[in-house]
């Protein structure tokens, strides 16, 4: 199969630390054609590292290098501007989140892609992580029956939290109403990521789904590395069982539950241990196989490879992106509605 040409816009931590190495590992399918950023020297450094041209002008890069698609890993307010330049030329894009800061900008991008025969994929990571993939396979297989509640407890925040909760209830089940609450608290003085912290802000949300299911999200400003907090979980509760993090249970009989063992099967690729498949000990057996087992990748790279493979399939005419701009738009609309709710005294906000 012919390699697809991909250009990278952005050269920050995510682009340099995760995306470019994953593209490099997949060099049998992808050809990196250029790196573009606003001029910071890290862009030139990454371009030199992968022996490709370095650009500081997106439109010139698009015209000079003519990639099959563009990976956009930039600050959120700039994402839709870069995407707009690519889509106007009929070049497909995959972008880190959100799809756009404003819902109307997301809608404009969707219209522009349709007008020019291009595709948009949104690099929503969490539900694509292998540990979440196997749980979702079990949900789809009916292991837990209907999922009644999905929870994010400081695992992530904002539109990421919306996506994660939706992945448990079902991406096809609309959220009809949200309630948002914020809190501010004094806490014990402690070190948080090299700074003194004695304050905490928390954000909470309730999602009401069209099918009667509920979603909950909780996030603290001290989530990422505070010794006072720093413990997170994802949870869902169904008719027949539940999952708290990677601890998964089903009802065995009227008085007992059974923990479902999830076996991690690995293989060796180029001297590196990589994931082959995850196997859930249920009947019938539920398996999630790593589609990228031929590459030396850790789980984080597998997640990004999944996103790249999605836009590659779309560009090749093999089907729509797995997540797509519409799901990204929904996540952002719900996220903004939560903010509106807590600004307005925690009043519920309906999603039309």
C-alpha positions in Angstrom: 0.0 0.0 0.0 1.3 3.4 -0.9 2.5 5.6 1.9 0.4 8.7 2.8 2.1 12.0 3.2 1.6 13.8 6.5 2.7 17.2 7.6 3.0 18.2 11.3 1.8 21.6 12.4 3.1 22.2 15.9 6.4 21.2 17.6 5.6 21.4 21.3 5.6 18.7 24.0 2.8 16.6 22.5 3.9 16.9 18.9 7.6 16.2 19.6 7.2 13.7 22.4 4.4 11.6 21.1 3.1 12.3 17.6 6.3 12.6 15.6 7.8 9.5 17.2 4.7 7.5 16.4 4.6 8.7 12.8 8.3 7.8 12.5 7.6 4.2 13.8 4.9 3.9 11.2 7.2 4.9 8.3 6.1 2.0 6.2 2.7 3.6 6.0 3.4 7.3 6.5 5.9 9.7 5.1 6.5 12.9 7.1 6.8 15.7 4.6 7.3 18.8 6.8 7.2 20.4 10.3 5.6 23.8 10.7 5.4 26.0 13.7 5.3 29.8 14.4 9.1 30.1 14.5 10.3 28.8 17.9 13.6 26.9 17.4 12.0 23.6 18.5 10.3 23.5 15.1 13.6 23.7 13.3 15.0 21.1 15.7 12.3 18.6 15.0 12.4 19.2 11.2 16.2 18.6 11.3 15.7 15.5 13.5 13.4 13.9 10.9 15.2 15.4 7.9 12.2 17.2 6.5 11.6 20.9 5.5 10.8 23.4 8.3 8.1 26.0 7.7 6.7 28.9 9.7 3.9 29.6 7.2 1.1 27.0 7.1 -0.3 28.1 3.7 3.1 28.0 2.1 3.7 24.5 3.6 0.4 23.2 2.2 1.2 24.6 -1.2 4.8 23.5 -1.3 4.6 20.0 0.2 1.0 19.0 -0.7 0.5 16.5 2.1 -2.4 13.9 2.0 -3.4 15.1 5.5 -2.1 17.4 8.3 -1.7 16.6 12.0 -2.5 19.8 13.9 -1.0 19.8 17.5 -1.1 23.5 18.5 -2.7 25.7 21.1 -6.5 25.3 21.0 -7.4 28.8 19.9 -5.2 28.3 16.8 -6.5 24.8 15.8 -9.4 25.8 13.7 -7.4 28.5 11.9 -4.8 25.9 10.8 -7.6 23.4 9.9 -9.4 26.0 7.9 -6.3 26.6 5.7 -5.9 22.9 5.0 -9.6 22.1 4.4 -10.0 25.0 2.0 -7.4 23.2 -0.1 -9.2 19.8 0.2 -6.5 18.5 2.6 -7.8 16.3 5.4 -6.8 17.0 9.0 -6.4 15.3 12.3 -6.3 17.6 15.3 -5.8 17.6 19.0 -8.7 18.8 21.0 -11.0 20.6 21.0 -12.1 20.6 17.4 -12.7 24.3 17.9 -13.0 26.7 20.9 -16.5 27.8 19.6 -19.3 25.6 18.4 -19.9 27.8 15.4 -16.3 27.4 14.4 -16.6 23.6 14.6 -19.7 23.8 12.4 -17.9 26.0 9.9 -15.0 23.4 9.7 -17.5 20.6 9.1 -19.2 22.5 6.3 -15.8 23.4 4.7 -14.7 19.8 4.8 -17.9 18.6 3.2 -17.6 21.3 0.5 -14.1 20.3 -0.5 -14.3 16.6 -0.1 -11.9 16.5 2.9 -12.1 14.7 6.3 -11.7 15.8 9.9 -10.6 13.5 12.7 -10.4 14.6 16.3 -7.6 13.1 18.4 -9.7 12.3 21.5 -7.4 10.0 23.4 -9.0 8.5 26.5 -11.5 6.1 25.1 -8.8 4.9 22.6 -6.4 3.8 25.3 -6.0 0.0 25.3 -7.3 -0.3 28.9 -10.5 1.5 27.9 -10.8 -0.3 24.5 -11.2 -3.7 26.3 -13.8 -2.3 28.7 -15.8 -0.8 25.8 -15.6 -4.1 23.9 -17.2 -5.7 27.0 -19.9 -3.1 27.2 -20.7 -3.6 23.5 -20.8 -7.4 24.1 -23.4 -6.9 26.7 -21.3 -8.2 29.6 -22.6 -5.4 31.9 -26.1 -5.1 30.4 -27.2 -1.5 29.9 -24.7 1.0 31.5 -26.7 3.2 33.9 -24.0 5.6 35.1 -20.6 6.7 33.8 -18.1 8.6 36.0 -15.0 10.5 35.6 -13.2 11.2 38.9 -10.3 13.6 38.1 -9.0 11.3 35.4 -9.5 14.2 33.0 -11.5 17.3 32.5 -13.5 19.6 30.2 -14.4 18.0 26.8 -12.2 15.0 27.5 -14.4 14.2 30.5 -17.5 14.6 28.3 -16.1 12.1 25.8 -15.0 9.6 28.4 -18.4 9.6 30.1 -20.2 9.3 26.7 -18.0 6.4 25.8 -19.6 4.4 28.7 -23.2 5.3 28.0 -22.8 5.3 24.2 -21.7 7.9 21.7 -25.0 7.5 19.9 -27.0 8.4 23.0 -27.6 12.2 23.2 -27.0 14.2 26.3 -30.2 16.3 26.8 -29.4 18.3 29.9 -26.3 19.2 32.1 -25.8 20.8 35.5 -22.4 22.4 36.3 -21.1 23.3 39.8 -17.7 24.8 40.9 -16.2 25.1 44.3 -13.2 26.9 45.8 -11.6 25.6 49.0 -8.7 26.2 51.4 -6.4 23.2 51.8 -3.2 22.3 53.7 -0.2 24.1 52.3 1.8 21.7 50.2 4.1 21.5 47.2 2.3 21.2 43.9 4.5 20.8 40.8 7.2 23.0 42.3 5.0 25.6 43.7 3.3 26.2 47.0 -0.5 25.5 47.0 -3.1 26.1 49.7 -6.1 26.6 47.4 -8.2 24.1 45.4 -10.8 24.6 42.8 -13.1 21.8 41.8 -15.5 21.4 38.9 -18.4 19.0 38.9 -21.0 18.1 36.2 -24.0 16.0 35.9 -25.1 14.7 32.5 -28.6 13.5 31.8 -28.8 11.2 28.8 -31.8 10.7 26.5 -32.1 7.0 27.5 -32.3 7.8 31.3 -28.7 7.1 32.0 -26.6 9.5 34.1 -23.1 10.8 33.8 -20.9 12.5 36.4 -17.6 14.3 36.2 -15.4 15.6 39.0 -12.1 17.4 38.6 -9.8 19.2 41.0 -7.2 21.8 40.1 -4.8 19.6 42.2 -5.4 16.5 40.1 -2.1 16.2 38.3 0.6 15.4 40.8 -0.5 16.9 44.1 0.4 14.7 47.1 -2.9 15.8 48.7 -4.9 14.6 45.7 -3.4 13.0 42.6 -5.5 9.8 42.7 -8.1 9.4 39.9 -10.5 6.8 38.6 -12.9 6.1 35.8 -16.1 4.2 36.7 -19.3 2.8 35.2 -22.2 0.9 36.7 -24.4 -1.4 34.7 -27.4 -3.7 35.1 -25.1 -6.7 35.6 -21.8 -5.4 36.8 -19.4 -2.4 37.1 -15.9 -1.2 36.5 -13.8 1.0 38.8 -10.6 1.8 37.0 -9.3 -1.5 35.7 -11.1 -3.5 38.4 -14.1 -5.1 36.6 -16.9 -7.1 38.2 -20.1 -8.9 37.3 -22.9 -10.4 39.3 -22.1 -14.1 39.8 -25.4 -15.0 41.5 -27.9 -13.4 43.8 -25.3 -13.1 46.7 -21.9 -12.9 45.0 -20.0 -10.9 42.4 -17.0 -12.1 40.4 -14.0 -10.1 39.4 -13.2 -10.4 35.7 -9.6 -11.0 35.0 -8.2 -9.1 32.0 -5.1 -10.8 30.7 -2.4 -8.6 29.0 -0.7 -10.6 26.3 2.5 -9.1 25.0 5.0 -9.8 22.2 8.6 -8.7 21.4 9.1 -6.2 18.5 12.6 -4.9 17.8 13.7 -5.9 21.4 10.8 -4.0 23.0 7.8 -5.5 24.8 4.6 -4.3 23.2 1.0 -5.2 23.6 -0.4 -8.0 21.5 -4.0 -8.2 22.9 -6.2 -7.9 26.0 -8.4 -10.8 26.9 -11.3 -10.6 29.3 -12.2 -13.8 31.2 -15.9 -14.0 30.3 -18.0 -16.4 28.3 -17.9 -15.9 25.4 -14.4 -14.5 25.6 -14.0 -10.8 24.8 -10.7 -9.8 23.1 -9.3 -6.5 22.0 -6.4 -7.1 19.6 -3.8 -4.4 19.1 -3.9 -3.5 15.4 -0.4 -2.1 15.7 1.3 -5.1 17.3 3.9 -5.2 14.4 5.4 -1.9 15.7 7.5 -1.3 18.8 5.0 0.9 20.7 4.0 1.6 24.2 0.3 2.1 25.1 0.4 5.8 24.6 1.8 5.4 21.1 -0.8 2.8 20.3 -3.5 5.4 21.1 -2.0 7.9 18.7 -1.5 5.2 16.1 -5.2 4.5 16.3 -6.0 8.1 15.6 -3.6 8.2 12.7 -5.1 5.0 11.3 -8.5 6.5 11.4 -7.7 9.5 9.3 -5.6 7.3 7.0 -8.6 5.1 6.3 -10.8 8.1 5.6 -8.2 9.6 3.2 -8.0 6.3 1.3 -11.7 6.2 0.9 -12.2 3.3 3.3 -14.9 4.8 5.5 -15.5 7.9 7.7 -13.2 8.8 10.6 -13.8 6.7 13.8 -14.6 9.8 16.0 -14.9 12.7 13.6 -15.7 16.4 13.9 -19.4 15.8 14.8 -18.4 14.0 18.0 -15.8 16.6 18.7 -18.5 19.3 18.3 -20.9 17.5 20.7 -18.1 17.3 23.3 -17.4 21.0 23.1 -21.1 22.0 23.1 -21.7 20.0 26.3 -18.5 21.3 27.9 -19.6 24.9 27.2 -23.1 24.2 28.5 -21.6 23.0 31.8 -19.7 26.3 32.1 -22.9 28.2 31.4 -24.7 26.2 34.1 -22.2 27.0 36.9 -22.0 30.7 35.8 -25.8 30.9 36.2 -26.1 29.6 39.7 -25.9 25.9 38.8 -29.1 26.2 36.7 -29.7 23.2 34.4 -28.9 23.8 30.7 -30.8 21.9 28.0 -28.9 20.6 25.0 -31.0 21.1 21.9 
